[in-house]
């Protein structure tokens, strides 16, 4: 099984999810999304796999969310995806993707549902 984790090593939930994967004998592909943010096309695919809209995947408490007025209901899906690409800190984490499914690991134990 191919497993990818969109990971922020400074985030405790992300570290816990990675540890859970290791405990289950899974060595995932690790994408440190702050260093290598996904492009707009990749985000669209990821959102579709998660069955989420861009705002659902945003960390609304981040300064970038407020500063860019991303709560504006007039913003289009493409505009929100562009904001996620420009400000990857806004991505909720961790995100774990398998060949079959994807999930936001909040709480980290949610990733077990797709393994």
Secondary structure, DSSP 8 states (H G I E B T S, - for coil): --EEEEE-TT-HHHHHHHHHHHHTT---EEEETTTS---HHHHHHHHHHHT--GGGGB-TTSHHHHHTTTT-TT--HHHHHHHHHH-GGGB-S-EEEESS-EEE-SSGGGGGGG-
